[in-house]
């Protein structure tokens, strides 16, 4: 019988961290003037870079001081801001010194992909998904899925906050995972999958292997005891 699960989709807006990469596009009626602030139009060194590689060259990296460097505008402090707050900040700076309201500025600010890292009983390495939202299920699948030796009931998400690093836990075998506050990953998350107890003990990767191993050990012990008795 099918069941209906209510899913809580409301998320707190993501606040930018160091090393986040932003894609910012500025459009207006006077596009020649707007191109002064668009790196792809003002920097010939990126000519030919398109798609995902273009984001690497033309994106705005949040540096260790919390700034992004925009052509003509220079450094703009964005650390801890949401994407919407960055958009209004850039818009205010442009309207203050370069444009009038009649110019009809249209500015879009997006994260240039969600970057995360996976280690443990899962495909290890740095991953990037070019989406605005990524669930823990999508992140796991993109990394090559969790091995049969991995503990799916306690997937750890190591997340950096302004005040430090915290470790969160989610059981991806439970339907209630969709209502977890950590169902959606964030940029720079570290996903850790620990091995199942039987692998840590070296007695098999599946229930059948563990049972077979246990029977083999029991048989060996019984044989050894019988040999000593006969001696």
Secondary structure, DSSP 8 states (H G I E B T S, - for coil): -----------------TT-EEEEEEE-SSHHHHGGG-HHHH-GGGTT--HHHHHHHHSEE--TTSEEEETTTEEEE-TT--HHHHHHHHHHHHHHHT--GGG--EEEEEES-EEEEEEESB--EEEEE-SS--BHHHHHHHTT-B-TTB-GGGEEEEEEETTEEEEEEE-TTSGGGGGSTTSB--TTEEEEE-B-HHHHTTS-SSHHHHHHHHHHHHHHHHHHHHHHHH-
